[in-house]
């Protein structure tokens, strides 16, 4: 992502990007893309997305691996119950946690409103973006880029199934 995704985003935004929002799992995408972009402009904010039940946010904030943070969660493709060696935590400015339910509902919302077919992780990225916005992270001049890293076809029997959503008390 350092050699591909970062330069692609920088070029496609003509260097106007101010915030990058990425789900953080093993850390390759957020670390590589974020490192490249910060080398171009150190003022770019790299905003991570984590799941409730994952240890990444607390580790980033405290340097402590807290096993009390570990709880089951359903979102695939982000969060960890270990500290991934591919993650460069120095590149990431802040993390926001999202719930399984919010991420699932947001993915379904994107289908209705945008005509895109995102996966569970992409729903989490959109939900985190809304949470960051509610905290005042952006201004009128912000140029925010979200990375949607998955597609909905992997989740036909999960978040796109009303039966599964009801079984998990999401709808």
Secondary structure, 3 states (H helix, E strand, C coil): CCCCHHHHHHHHCCCCCCEEEEECCCCHHHHHHHHHHHHHCCCCEEEEEEECCCCHHHHHHHCCCCHHHCCCCCCCCCCCCCCCCCCCCCCCCEEEEECHHHHHHHHHHHHHHHCCCECHHHHHHHHHHHHHHHCCCCCCCCCEEECCCCEHHHHCCCCCCHHHHHHCCCC
